[in-house]
Amino acid sequence: MTEIAHRGYRPTLWERLAGAPLPSVSFQSSFWHATAPEGPRTGPLAGEERCDVAVVGGGYLGFSTALHLAEAGVDVAVLEADEPGFGASGRNTGFVVPNLITGLDPKLMRETLGEETGELLCRTVGEGAELVFELIRRHGIDAQARQTGWMQPIHTPAKRAWLEDRVTQWRDLGRPVEMLDRDAAVYETGSTAYHGAFLDPGGGHINPLAYVRGLARAAVDQGVRVFTGSRATGFERVGDVWRVRTDGGTLVADRLLLTTNITGNGLAPKAEGTQFPITLFQVASQPLDPALRATVLPNDRCSADTRKDLIAYRWTWDNRIVTGGLLANPFGSTERGRTHHIGRLQKLLPQLPPLVAEYAWQGRLGAARDFIPRLMELGPSAWSAIACNGRGIAMTTALGRSFAQWLAGGSNEGLPMPITKPDPVALPGLASLAFSVWLPWNRRVDAKELRDAK
């Protein structure tokens, strides 16, 4: 039994096919876990507790919502199955990205969600990075935060028209984004493979686990009751309240918000089934010569390019390179998870010395079919939110504030997304394989684009 499974974690089909090699790539083996300050002292729920709003899930979205609710004077409690940040919030690369995933720009969001809601969603997400770094400063969160900018370099000259259009759309929304030409992109990334780049100077990078632990501490300081080691096993409407059960007790609340994404273990199956679980591997290299920073990301920005099988990388405070991504074949994935992405990075950046994955870990993010965040109604005054979609830190922090303002009844502004019913994908049990199975095709598309560019 693995380190995760004994806490009630259900491996995806992808992980079961891979033999669930979680101990060597687990939460405790990440660089973030090795370097993050401790979180607040908390314990499990025992007996019965009462609150105005119950939040289930202790990641960015859950704690941002809880913190902003508490600041508005709302009595709120958080249930977390393990510890703050145990899911995707504590395992990602730590990129703070103030926009939506590639292709979901303001024009499409207006067309998809309507003029008002689509623009509001883009503005909310666009302000997300500023909110993250403001919370870090205001609450004294030691998250090795660097607000140095986020880049999306284009990997072929043919992407230039797309780049120009994307920059124009976000500038029209008031975002201070920039378009880098080829020379600037090569300088900023350290790679001659790039032909330009989208730059949002408001973005940056952090220790993601340190950040979520800091949010949890700030929430506790504001009076939020946080119950860790308390997996919600069921909930029901009794009269005009919700009763959320755990192994140790019951949380009674007027309103209920699930922020578990894909880690609810069947708590709300239809809502969980609206997402594709995507398993990602991350690695952190050995500490490198600081002089390399002159030729690789010299301004300490983070970079994630426009390939379908994208290459993403950043520096840490102690001169390590962090990179990662998907694997196509789940079999034997443990060792390949430690070497594959480092190999890709060394080809992109030949000036680097041989890299060794001193830390390696995996995590899962949840993505809706359309990669648009959702708020789904589960019953009277009960909802489940999906707000990650590969842009977790800035998006979930910002949407947490929006949800809190809405739940507290103090916002004159509508929600930045419609409230919908759960709409599960077909064959949700196989959904965890979808992106890995599709990856070889995406790689062929990337290879063809690069051949055509020569």
C-alpha positions as a Markdown table, in Angstrom:
| # | Residue | x | y | z |
|---|---|---|---|---|
| 1 | Met | 0.0 | 0.0 | 0.0 |
| 2 | Thr | 1.4 | 3.3 | -1.0 |
| 3 | Glu | 2.1 | 6.4 | 1.0 |
| 4 | Ile | -0.9 | 8.1 | -0.6 |
| 5 | Ala | -3.3 | 5.2 | -0.8 |
| 6 | His | -3.5 | 4.4 | 2.9 |
| 7 | Arg | -5.0 | 7.9 | 3.4 |
| 8 | Gly | -8.0 | 7.0 | 1.2 |
| 9 | Tyr | -6.5 | 8.1 | -2.1 |
| 10 | Arg | -7.9 | 6.3 | -5.1 |
| 11 | Pro | -5.3 | 5.9 | -7.9 |
| 12 | Thr | -6.5 | 6.7 | -11.4 |
| 13 | Leu | -6.6 | 4.0 | -14.0 |
| 14 | Trp | -3.5 | 5.6 | -15.5 |
| 15 | Glu | -1.7 | 5.1 | -12.1 |
| 16 | Arg | -3.0 | 1.5 | -11.7 |
| 17 | Leu | -1.7 | 0.6 | -15.1 |
| 18 | Ala | 1.7 | 2.1 | -14.1 |
| 19 | Gly | 1.7 | 0.0 | -11.0 |
| 20 | Ala | 1.0 | 3.2 | -9.0 |
| 21 | Pro | 4.7 | 3.9 | -8.4 |
| 22 | Leu | 3.8 | 6.7 | -5.9 |
| 23 | Pro | 6.3 | 6.2 | -3.1 |
| 24 | Ser | 9.3 | 7.4 | -5.2 |
| 25 | Val | 7.4 | 10.3 | -6.8 |
| 26 | Ser | 5.2 | 11.2 | -3.9 |
| 27 | Phe | 4.2 | 14.4 | -2.1 |
| 28 | Gln | 7.0 | 14.0 | 0.4 |
| 29 | Ser | 9.6 | 13.6 | -2.3 |
| 30 | Ser | 9.0 | 17.0 | -3.9 |
| 31 | Phe | 11.4 | 19.9 | -3.7 |
| 32 | Trp | 8.6 | 22.0 | -2.5 |
| 33 | His | 8.0 | 19.7 | 0.5 |
| 34 | Ala | 11.7 | 19.7 | 1.3 |
| 35 | Thr | 11.9 | 23.5 | 1.5 |
| 36 | Ala | 8.4 | 24.9 | 2.4 |
| 37 | Pro | 7.9 | 26.2 | 6.0 |
| 38 | Glu | 5.4 | 24.3 | 8.1 |
| 39 | Gly | 1.7 | 25.0 | 7.9 |
| 40 | Pro | -0.6 | 25.9 | 10.8 |
| 41 | Arg | -1.2 | 23.4 | 13.6 |
| 42 | Thr | -4.5 | 21.7 | 12.9 |
| 43 | Gly | -6.3 | 18.4 | 13.6 |
| 44 | Pro | -9.2 | 16.3 | 12.5 |
| 45 | Leu | -12.9 | 17.1 | 13.1 |
| 46 | Ala | -14.2 | 15.4 | 16.2 |
| 47 | Gly | -17.9 | 15.5 | 17.0 |
| 48 | Glu | -20.2 | 18.0 | 15.5 |
| 49 | Glu | -19.3 | 21.6 | 14.5 |
| 50 | Arg | -21.6 | 24.3 | 13.0 |
| 51 | Cys | -20.6 | 27.1 | 10.5 |
| 52 | Asp | -22.2 | 29.4 | 7.9 |
| 53 | Val | -20.1 | 28.0 | 5.0 |
| 54 | Ala | -18.4 | 24.6 | 4.8 |
| 55 | Val | -15.5 | 24.4 | 2.3 |
| 56 | Val | -14.4 | 20.9 | 1.4 |
| 57 | Gly | -10.8 | 20.8 | 0.0 |
| 58 | Gly | -7.7 | 22.5 | 1.3 |
| 59 | Gly | -6.0 | 23.8 | -1.8 |
| 60 | Tyr | -5.7 | 27.3 | -3.3 |
| 61 | Leu | -9.3 | 27.6 | -4.2 |
| 62 | Gly | -10.6 | 26.3 | -0.8 |
| 63 | Phe | -8.3 | 28.5 | 1.3 |
| 64 | Ser | -8.6 | 31.6 | -0.9 |
| 65 | Thr | -12.4 | 31.3 | -0.6 |
| 66 | Ala | -12.2 | 30.7 | 3.2 |
| 67 | Leu | -9.8 | 33.5 | 3.8 |
| 68 | His | -11.8 | 36.1 | 1.9 |
| 69 | Leu | -15.1 | 34.8 | 3.5 |
| 70 | Ala | -13.5 | 35.2 | 7.0 |
| 71 | Glu | -12.3 | 38.7 | 6.2 |
| 72 | Ala | -16.0 | 39.5 | 5.3 |
| 73 | Gly | -17.1 | 38.3 | 8.7 |
| 74 | Val | -18.5 | 34.9 | 7.6 |
| 75 | Asp | -18.1 | 31.9 | 9.9 |
| 76 | Val | -16.3 | 29.3 | 7.7 |
| 77 | Ala | -14.8 | 25.9 | 8.2 |
| 78 | Val | -12.5 | 23.9 | 5.9 |
| 79 | Leu | -12.4 | 20.1 | 5.7 |
| 80 | Glu | -9.1 | 18.7 | 4.2 |
| 81 | Ala | -8.6 | 14.9 | 3.8 |
| 82 | Asp | -4.9 | 15.1 | 4.4 |
| 83 | Glu | -3.0 | 18.4 | 4.8 |
| 84 | Pro | -3.1 | 21.8 | 3.1 |
| 85 | Gly | -1.7 | 21.5 | -0.4 |
| 86 | Phe | -1.6 | 17.7 | -0.5 |
| 87 | Gly | -3.2 | 17.6 | -4.0 |
| 88 | Ala | -2.3 | 19.6 | -7.1 |
| 89 | Ser | -1.8 | 22.8 | -5.1 |
| 90 | Gly | 1.4 | 21.5 | -3.5 |
| 91 | Arg | 2.8 | 19.6 | -6.4 |
| 92 | Asn | 2.9 | 21.9 | -9.5 |
| 93 | Thr | 5.7 | 23.9 | -11.0 |
| 94 | Gly | 4.7 | 27.1 | -9.1 |
| 95 | Phe | 4.0 | 29.2 | -12.2 |
| 96 | Val | 1.8 | 32.2 | -11.4 |
| 97 | Val | 0.0 | 32.8 | -14.7 |
| 98 | Pro | -2.5 | 35.7 | -15.1 |
| 99 | Asn | -4.4 | 34.4 | -18.1 |
| 100 | Leu | -6.3 | 31.4 | -19.4 |
| 101 | Ile | -4.9 | 28.4 | -21.2 |
| 102 | Thr | -3.7 | 28.8 | -24.7 |
| 103 | Gly | -6.6 | 29.5 | -27.1 |
| 104 | Leu | -9.0 | 30.8 | -24.4 |
| 105 | Asp | -8.5 | 34.5 | -25.0 |
| 106 | Pro | -11.0 | 37.4 | -24.3 |
| 107 | Lys | -12.7 | 37.2 | -27.7 |
| 108 | Leu | -13.5 | 33.5 | -27.4 |
| 109 | Met | -14.6 | 33.9 | -23.8 |
| 110 | Arg | -17.0 | 36.6 | -24.7 |
| 111 | Glu | -18.4 | 34.4 | -27.5 |
| 112 | Thr | -18.7 | 31.4 | -25.2 |
| 113 | Leu | -20.0 | 32.9 | -22.0 |
| 114 | Gly | -21.5 | 36.1 | -23.2 |
| 115 | Glu | -20.1 | 39.6 | -23.4 |
| 116 | Glu | -20.4 | 40.5 | -19.7 |
| 117 | Thr | -19.5 | 37.2 | -18.1 |
| 118 | Gly | -16.7 | 36.4 | -20.6 |
| 119 | Glu | -15.0 | 39.7 | -20.0 |
| 120 | Leu | -15.4 | 39.5 | -16.3 |
| 121 | Leu | -13.8 | 36.0 | -16.2 |
| 122 | Cys | -10.8 | 37.3 | -18.2 |
| 123 | Arg | -10.4 | 40.4 | -16.0 |
| 124 | Thr | -10.7 | 38.3 | -12.8 |
| 125 | Val | -8.0 | 35.8 | -14.0 |
| 126 | Gly | -5.9 | 38.7 | -15.4 |
| 127 | Glu | -5.8 | 40.2 | -11.9 |
| 128 | Gly | -5.0 | 36.9 | -10.3 |
| 129 | Ala | -1.3 | 37.2 | -10.2 |
| 130 | Glu | -1.4 | 40.6 | -8.5 |
| 131 | Leu | -3.7 | 39.1 | -5.9 |
| 132 | Val | -1.4 | 36.2 | -5.3 |
| 133 | Phe | 1.7 | 38.4 | -4.7 |
| 134 | Glu | -0.4 | 40.9 | -2.7 |
| 135 | Leu | -1.6 | 38.2 | -0.3 |
| 136 | Ile | 2.0 | 36.9 | 0.0 |
| 137 | Arg | 3.2 | 40.4 | 1.0 |
| 138 | Arg | 0.2 | 41.2 | 3.3 |
| 139 | His | 0.3 | 37.9 | 5.2 |
| 140 | Gly | 4.1 | 37.5 | 5.3 |
| 141 | Ile | 4.1 | 34.2 | 3.4 |
| 142 | Asp | 7.6 | 32.8 | 2.9 |
| 143 | Ala | 7.0 | 31.3 | -0.5 |
| 144 | Gln | 10.2 | 32.3 | -2.3 |
| 145 | Ala | 8.0 | 34.5 | -4.4 |
| 146 | Arg | 9.4 | 36.2 | -7.6 |
| 147 | Gln | 7.0 | 38.5 | -9.5 |
| 148 | Thr | 9.4 | 38.6 | -12.5 |
| 149 | Gly | 7.0 | 37.7 | -15.3 |
| 150 | Trp | 5.6 | 34.7 | -17.2 |
| 151 | Met | 6.5 | 34.0 | -20.8 |
| 152 | Gln | 5.0 | 31.9 | -23.5 |
| 153 | Pro | 7.5 | 31.6 | -26.3 |
| 154 | Ile | 6.4 | 30.5 | -29.8 |
| 155 | His | 8.3 | 27.5 | -31.2 |
| 156 | Thr | 7.8 | 28.3 | -34.9 |
| 157 | Pro | 7.6 | 31.6 | -37.0 |
| 158 | Ala | 4.1 | 30.6 | -38.1 |
| 159 | Lys | 2.8 | 31.3 | -34.6 |
| 160 | Arg | 3.6 | 35.0 | -34.9 |
| 161 | Ala | 0.2 | 36.0 | -36.2 |
| 162 | Trp | -1.4 | 34.1 | -33.3 |
| 163 | Leu | 1.0 | 35.8 | -30.9 |
| 164 | Glu | 0.2 | 39.3 | -32.2 |
| 165 | Asp | -3.5 | 38.7 | -31.9 |
| 166 | Arg | -3.2 | 37.3 | -28.3 |
| 167 | Val | -1.2 | 40.3 | -27.2 |
| 168 | Thr | -3.7 | 42.7 | -28.8 |
| 169 | Gln | -6.7 | 41.0 | -27.1 |
| 170 | Trp | -5.2 | 41.1 | -23.6 |
| 171 | Arg | -3.9 | 44.7 | -24.1 |
| 172 | Asp | -7.4 | 45.7 | -25.1 |
| 173 | Leu | -8.5 | 44.4 | -21.7 |
| 174 | Gly | -6.0 | 46.6 | -20.0 |
| 175 | Arg | -3.3 | 44.0 | -19.3 |
| 176 | Pro | 0.3 | 45.2 | -19.5 |
| 177 | Val | 1.4 | 42.4 | -21.7 |
| 178 | Glu | 4.2 | 42.6 | -24.2 |
| 179 | Met | 5.3 | 40.9 | -27.4 |
| 180 | Leu | 8.9 | 39.9 | -27.6 |
| 181 | Asp | 10.6 | 39.6 | -30.9 |
| 182 | Arg | 12.9 | 36.7 | -31.8 |
| 183 | Asp | 16.1 | 38.3 | -30.4 |
| 184 | Ala | 14.4 | 39.2 | -27.1 |
| 185 | Ala | 12.8 | 35.8 | -26.8 |
| 186 | Val | 16.1 | 34.0 | -27.3 |
| 187 | Tyr | 17.7 | 36.3 | -24.7 |
| 188 | Glu | 15.0 | 35.8 | -22.2 |
| 189 | Thr | 14.6 | 32.1 | -22.5 |
| 190 | Gly | 18.2 | 31.1 | -23.3 |
| 191 | Ser | 17.1 | 29.0 | -26.3 |
| 192 | Thr | 17.7 | 29.7 | -30.0 |
| 193 | Ala | 14.6 | 27.5 | -30.7 |
| 194 | Tyr | 12.2 | 30.3 | -30.1 |
| 195 | His | 10.9 | 33.0 | -32.5 |
| 196 | Gly | 9.1 | 35.4 | -30.2 |
| 197 | Ala | 7.2 | 35.3 | -26.9 |
| 198 | Phe | 4.1 | 36.5 | -25.1 |
| 199 | Leu | 5.2 | 38.2 | -21.8 |
| 200 | Asp | 3.0 | 39.2 | -18.9 |
| 201 | Pro | 5.2 | 41.0 | -16.4 |
| 202 | Gly | 2.6 | 40.6 | -13.7 |
| 203 | Gly | 3.2 | 36.8 | -13.5 |
| 204 | Gly | 6.0 | 35.0 | -11.8 |
| 205 | His | 6.8 | 31.9 | -9.7 |
| 206 | Ile | 6.6 | 30.7 | -6.1 |
| 207 | Asn | 7.0 | 27.6 | -4.0 |
| 208 | Pro | 3.5 | 26.4 | -4.4 |
| 209 | Leu | 3.3 | 24.3 | -1.3 |
| 210 | Ala | 4.7 | 27.2 | 0.8 |
| 211 | Tyr | 2.0 | 29.4 | -0.6 |
| 212 | Val | -1.0 | 27.2 | 0.1 |
| 213 | Arg | 0.4 | 26.6 | 3.6 |
| 214 | Gly | 0.7 | 30.3 | 4.0 |
| 215 | Leu | -2.9 | 30.8 | 2.9 |
| 216 | Ala | -4.0 | 28.2 | 5.4 |
| 217 | Arg | -2.2 | 30.0 | 8.2 |
| 218 | Ala | -3.7 | 33.3 | 7.2 |
| 219 | Ala | -7.2 | 31.7 | 7.2 |
| 220 | Val | -6.6 | 30.3 | 10.6 |
| 221 | Asp | -5.4 | 33.7 | 11.8 |
| 222 | Gln | -8.7 | 35.2 | 10.5 |
| 223 | Gly | -10.7 | 32.7 | 12.6 |
| 224 | Val | -11.3 | 29.9 | 10.0 |
| 225 | Arg | -11.6 | 26.5 | 11.5 |
| 226 | Val | -9.4 | 24.1 | 9.6 |
| 227 | Phe | -9.8 | 20.3 | 10.1 |
| 228 | Thr | -7.1 | 18.3 | 8.5 |
| 229 | Gly | -7.0 | 14.5 | 8.2 |
| 230 | Ser | -10.8 | 14.8 | 7.8 |
| 231 | Arg | -11.9 | 13.3 | 4.5 |
| 232 | Ala | -15.6 | 14.1 | 3.8 |
| 233 | Thr | -17.3 | 10.8 | 3.2 |
| 234 | Gly | -20.8 | 12.1 | 2.3 |
| 235 | Phe | -23.2 | 15.0 | 2.6 |
| 236 | Glu | -26.9 | 15.4 | 2.8 |
| 237 | Arg | -29.5 | 18.1 | 3.1 |
| 238 | Val | -31.4 | 17.9 | 6.4 |
| 239 | Gly | -34.0 | 20.6 | 6.7 |
| 240 | Asp | -32.4 | 23.8 | 5.7 |
| 241 | Val | -28.8 | 22.9 | 6.4 |
| 242 | Trp | -26.1 | 20.6 | 5.0 |
| 243 | Arg | -24.5 | 17.8 | 7.1 |
| 244 | Val | -21.1 | 16.8 | 5.9 |
| 245 | Arg | -19.8 | 13.5 | 7.3 |
| 246 | Thr | -16.3 | 12.5 | 8.1 |
| 247 | Asp | -14.9 | 9.5 | 10.0 |
| 248 | Gly | -14.5 | 11.7 | 13.1 |
| 249 | Gly | -17.6 | 13.8 | 13.1 |
| 250 | Thr | -20.1 | 16.0 | 11.2 |
| 251 | Leu | -19.9 | 19.6 | 9.9 |
| 252 | Val | -23.2 | 21.4 | 9.7 |
| 253 | Ala | -23.4 | 24.4 | 7.4 |
| 254 | Asp | -25.9 | 26.7 | 5.7 |
| 255 | Arg | -23.9 | 26.6 | 2.5 |
| 256 | Leu | -21.5 | 24.1 | 1.1 |
| 257 | Leu | -18.7 | 24.5 | -1.5 |
| 258 | Leu | -16.6 | 21.6 | -2.7 |
| 259 | Thr | -13.2 | 22.5 | -4.0 |
| 260 | Thr | -11.8 | 19.0 | -4.2 |
| 261 | Asn | -11.5 | 19.0 | -8.0 |
| 262 | Ile | -10.6 | 15.3 | -8.9 |
| 263 | Thr | -9.7 | 14.3 | -5.3 |
| 264 | Gly | -13.2 | 13.9 | -3.9 |
| 265 | Asn | -13.1 | 10.1 | -3.9 |
| 266 | Gly | -16.6 | 9.9 | -5.2 |
| 267 | Leu | -18.0 | 12.6 | -2.8 |
| 268 | Ala | -19.9 | 14.2 | -5.8 |
| 269 | Pro | -19.4 | 11.7 | -8.6 |
| 270 | Lys | -21.1 | 13.7 | -11.4 |
| 271 | Ala | -19.2 | 16.8 | -10.6 |
| 272 | Glu | -15.9 | 15.0 | -10.4 |
| 273 | Gly | -16.7 | 13.2 | -13.6 |
| 274 | Thr | -16.9 | 16.5 | -15.5 |
| 275 | Gln | -13.1 | 16.6 | -15.4 |
| 276 | Phe | -10.2 | 14.8 | -17.1 |
| 277 | Pro | -7.6 | 13.9 | -14.5 |
| 278 | Ile | -4.1 | 14.7 | -15.9 |
| 279 | Thr | -1.1 | 13.2 | -14.2 |
| 280 | Leu | 2.1 | 15.3 | -14.5 |
| 281 | Phe | 5.6 | 14.5 | -13.5 |
| 282 | Gln | 7.9 | 17.2 | -12.1 |
| 283 | Val | 11.6 | 17.2 | -11.4 |
| 284 | Ala | 14.1 | 19.6 | -9.8 |
| 285 | Ser | 17.7 | 19.4 | -10.8 |
| 286 | Gln | 20.8 | 19.5 | -8.7 |
| 287 | Pro | 22.0 | 23.1 | -7.7 |
| 288 | Leu | 23.7 | 24.6 | -10.7 |
| 289 | Asp | 26.5 | 27.2 | -11.2 |
| 290 | Pro | 24.8 | 30.6 | -10.6 |
| 291 | Ala | 26.7 | 31.9 | -13.6 |
| 292 | Leu | 24.3 | 29.9 | -15.8 |
| 293 | Arg | 21.6 | 32.4 | -14.9 |
| 294 | Ala | 23.3 | 34.8 | -17.3 |
| 295 | Thr | 22.3 | 32.7 | -20.3 |
| 296 | Val | 19.2 | 30.8 | -19.1 |
| 297 | Leu | 16.2 | 32.9 | -18.0 |
| 298 | Pro | 18.5 | 35.8 | -17.0 |
| 299 | Asn | 15.6 | 37.9 | -15.6 |
| 300 | Asp | 14.3 | 34.9 | -13.5 |
| 301 | Arg | 11.1 | 34.7 | -15.5 |
| 302 | Cys | 9.3 | 31.4 | -15.9 |
| 303 | Ser | 8.6 | 30.0 | -19.4 |
| 304 | Ala | 6.0 | 27.6 | -20.9 |
| 305 | Asp | 6.0 | 27.4 | -24.7 |
| 306 | Thr | 3.4 | 26.9 | -27.4 |
| 307 | Arg | 4.1 | 23.2 | -28.2 |
| 308 | Lys | 1.1 | 20.9 | -27.7 |
| 309 | Asp | 3.6 | 18.8 | -25.6 |
| 310 | Leu | 4.9 | 22.0 | -24.1 |
| 311 | Ile | 8.3 | 22.6 | -22.4 |
| 312 | Ala | 8.1 | 24.6 | -19.2 |
| 313 | Tyr | 11.0 | 25.5 | -16.9 |
| 314 | Arg | 12.1 | 27.9 | -14.2 |
| 315 | Trp | 14.8 | 28.6 | -11.6 |
| 316 | Thr | 14.5 | 28.0 | -7.9 |
| 317 | Trp | 15.9 | 30.2 | -5.2 |
| 318 | Asp | 18.9 | 27.9 | -4.8 |
| 319 | Asn | 19.8 | 27.6 | -8.5 |
| 320 | Arg | 18.0 | 24.4 | -9.5 |
| 321 | Ile | 16.0 | 24.1 | -12.7 |
| 322 | Val | 12.4 | 22.7 | -12.3 |
| 323 | Thr | 10.7 | 21.2 | -15.3 |
| 324 | Gly | 8.1 | 18.5 | -16.1 |
| 325 | Gly | 5.0 | 17.5 | -18.0 |
| 326 | Leu | 3.1 | 14.5 | -19.3 |
| 327 | Leu | 4.3 | 11.0 | -20.2 |
| 328 | Ala | 2.6 | 9.1 | -23.0 |
| 329 | Asn | 3.2 | 5.5 | -21.8 |
| 330 | Pro | 2.2 | 4.7 | -18.2 |
| 331 | Phe | 4.2 | 1.5 | -18.1 |
| 332 | Gly | 7.6 | 1.9 | -16.3 |
| 333 | Ser | 6.8 | 5.6 | -15.8 |
| 334 | Thr | 8.6 | 6.0 | -12.5 |
| 335 | Glu | 12.1 | 6.1 | -14.0 |
| 336 | Arg | 11.1 | 7.9 | -17.2 |
| 337 | Gly | 9.3 | 10.5 | -15.1 |
| 338 | Arg | 12.8 | 11.3 | -13.6 |
| 339 | Thr | 14.6 | 11.5 | -17.0 |
| 340 | His | 12.3 | 12.3 | -19.9 |
| 341 | His | 11.7 | 15.9 | -19.2 |
| 342 | Ile | 15.3 | 16.7 | -18.2 |
| 343 | Gly | 16.4 | 15.2 | -21.5 |
| 344 | Arg | 14.0 | 17.5 | -23.4 |
| 345 | Leu | 15.3 | 20.5 | -21.5 |
| 346 | Gln | 18.9 | 19.7 | -22.2 |
| 347 | Lys | 18.2 | 19.6 | -26.0 |
| 348 | Leu | 16.4 | 23.0 | -25.7 |
| 349 | Leu | 19.2 | 24.5 | -23.6 |
| 350 | Pro | 22.5 | 22.9 | -24.6 |
| 351 | Gln | 24.5 | 25.3 | -22.5 |
| 352 | Leu | 23.3 | 23.4 | -19.4 |
| 353 | Pro | 25.6 | 20.8 | -17.9 |
| 354 | Pro | 24.3 | 17.2 | -17.4 |
| 355 | Leu | 21.3 | 17.4 | -15.2 |
| 356 | Val | 20.3 | 15.0 | -12.4 |
| 357 | Ala | 16.8 | 14.9 | -11.0 |
| 358 | Glu | 17.6 | 15.2 | -7.3 |
| 359 | Tyr | 13.8 | 15.6 | -6.6 |
| 360 | Ala | 11.0 | 13.9 | -8.6 |
| 361 | Trp | 7.3 | 13.8 | -7.9 |
| 362 | Gln | 3.9 | 13.6 | -9.6 |
| 363 | Gly | 0.6 | 15.2 | -9.1 |
| 364 | Arg | -2.8 | 15.4 | -10.9 |
| 365 | Leu | -4.6 | 18.4 | -12.1 |
| 366 | Gly | -8.2 | 18.4 | -13.3 |
| 367 | Ala | -9.3 | 19.9 | -16.6 |
| 368 | Ala | -12.8 | 20.4 | -17.9 |
| 369 | Arg | -13.5 | 19.5 | -21.6 |
| 370 | Asp | -13.4 | 23.1 | -22.6 |
| 371 | Phe | -10.7 | 24.1 | -20.0 |
| 372 | Ile | -13.1 | 26.8 | -18.7 |
| 373 | Pro | -13.7 | 27.0 | -14.9 |
| 374 | Arg | -17.1 | 25.9 | -13.7 |
| 375 | Leu | -19.3 | 26.3 | -10.7 |
| 376 | Met | -21.8 | 23.5 | -10.6 |
| 377 | Glu | -25.0 | 23.3 | -8.4 |
| 378 | Leu | -25.3 | 20.2 | -6.3 |
| 379 | Gly | -28.5 | 21.2 | -4.5 |
| 380 | Pro | -29.9 | 24.2 | -2.6 |
| 381 | Ser | -27.0 | 26.3 | -1.4 |
| 382 | Ala | -24.4 | 23.7 | -2.4 |
| 383 | Trp | -21.9 | 23.9 | -5.3 |
| 384 | Ser | -18.8 | 22.2 | -6.7 |
| 385 | Ala | -16.1 | 24.3 | -8.3 |
| 386 | Ile | -13.6 | 23.4 | -11.0 |
| 387 | Ala | -11.1 | 26.2 | -11.4 |
| 388 | Cys | -7.7 | 24.7 | -12.2 |
| 389 | Asn | -7.4 | 23.7 | -15.8 |
| 390 | Gly | -3.6 | 24.1 | -15.8 |
| 391 | Arg | -3.6 | 27.7 | -14.6 |
| 392 | Gly | -4.1 | 26.8 | -10.9 |
| 393 | Ile | -2.4 | 29.4 | -8.7 |
| 394 | Ala | -3.6 | 32.7 | -10.1 |
| 395 | Met | -6.9 | 31.5 | -11.4 |
| 396 | Thr | -8.0 | 29.7 | -8.2 |
| 397 | Thr | -6.8 | 32.4 | -5.9 |
| 398 | Ala | -8.8 | 35.0 | -7.9 |
| 399 | Leu | -11.9 | 32.9 | -8.2 |
| 400 | Gly | -11.7 | 32.1 | -4.5 |
| 401 | Arg | -12.1 | 35.8 | -3.8 |
| 402 | Ser | -15.0 | 36.1 | -6.3 |
| 403 | Phe | -16.8 | 33.1 | -4.7 |
| 404 | Ala | -16.3 | 34.5 | -1.3 |
| 405 | Gln | -17.8 | 37.9 | -2.3 |
| 406 | Trp | -20.7 | 36.1 | -3.8 |
| 407 | Leu | -21.3 | 33.7 | -0.9 |
| 408 | Ala | -21.0 | 36.6 | 1.6 |
| 409 | Gly | -23.6 | 38.6 | -0.4 |
| 410 | Gly | -21.4 | 41.7 | -0.5 |
| 411 | Ser | -20.5 | 41.9 | -4.1 |
| 412 | Asn | -22.2 | 44.2 | -6.6 |
| 413 | Glu | -20.6 | 42.2 | -9.4 |
| 414 | Gly | -21.8 | 38.9 | -10.8 |
| 415 | Leu | -19.9 | 35.7 | -10.8 |
| 416 | Pro | -17.2 | 35.4 | -13.5 |
| 417 | Met | -18.9 | 32.2 | -14.8 |
| 418 | Pro | -22.4 | 30.7 | -15.1 |
| 419 | Ile | -23.7 | 28.3 | -12.5 |
| 420 | Thr | -24.4 | 25.0 | -14.3 |
| 421 | Lys | -25.4 | 21.4 | -13.6 |
| 422 | Pro | -22.7 | 18.7 | -13.5 |
| 423 | Asp | -22.1 | 17.3 | -17.0 |
| 424 | Pro | -19.9 | 14.2 | -16.7 |
| 425 | Val | -17.7 | 13.1 | -19.6 |
| 426 | Ala | -18.4 | 9.8 | -21.3 |
| 427 | Leu | -16.6 | 6.9 | -19.6 |
| 428 | Pro | -15.2 | 8.9 | -16.7 |
| 429 | Gly | -13.3 | 5.8 | -15.5 |
| 430 | Leu | -11.1 | 6.0 | -18.6 |
| 431 | Ala | -10.8 | 9.8 | -18.6 |
| 432 | Ser | -7.5 | 9.6 | -16.7 |
| 433 | Leu | -5.9 | 8.0 | -19.8 |
| 434 | Ala | -7.1 | 10.5 | -22.3 |
| 435 | Phe | -4.3 | 13.0 | -22.4 |
| 436 | Ser | -1.5 | 10.5 | -22.2 |
| 437 | Val | -3.1 | 8.4 | -25.0 |
| 438 | Trp | -3.5 | 11.6 | -27.1 |
| 439 | Leu | 0.1 | 12.8 | -26.4 |
| 440 | Pro | 1.8 | 10.8 | -29.2 |
| 441 | Trp | -0.4 | 12.5 | -31.7 |
| 442 | Asn | 0.3 | 15.9 | -30.2 |
| 443 | Arg | 4.0 | 15.2 | -30.4 |
| 444 | Arg | 3.6 | 14.3 | -34.1 |
| 445 | Val | 1.9 | 17.6 | -34.7 |
| 446 | Asp | 4.7 | 19.5 | -32.9 |
| 447 | Ala | 7.3 | 17.6 | -35.0 |
| 448 | Lys | 5.5 | 18.5 | -38.2 |
| 449 | Glu | 5.3 | 22.1 | -37.3 |
| 450 | Leu | 9.0 | 22.2 | -36.6 |
| 451 | Arg | 9.8 | 20.5 | -39.9 |
| 452 | Asp | 7.6 | 22.9 | -41.8 |
| 453 | Ala | 9.4 | 25.8 | -40.2 |
| 454 | Lys | 12.8 | 24.8 | -41.5 |
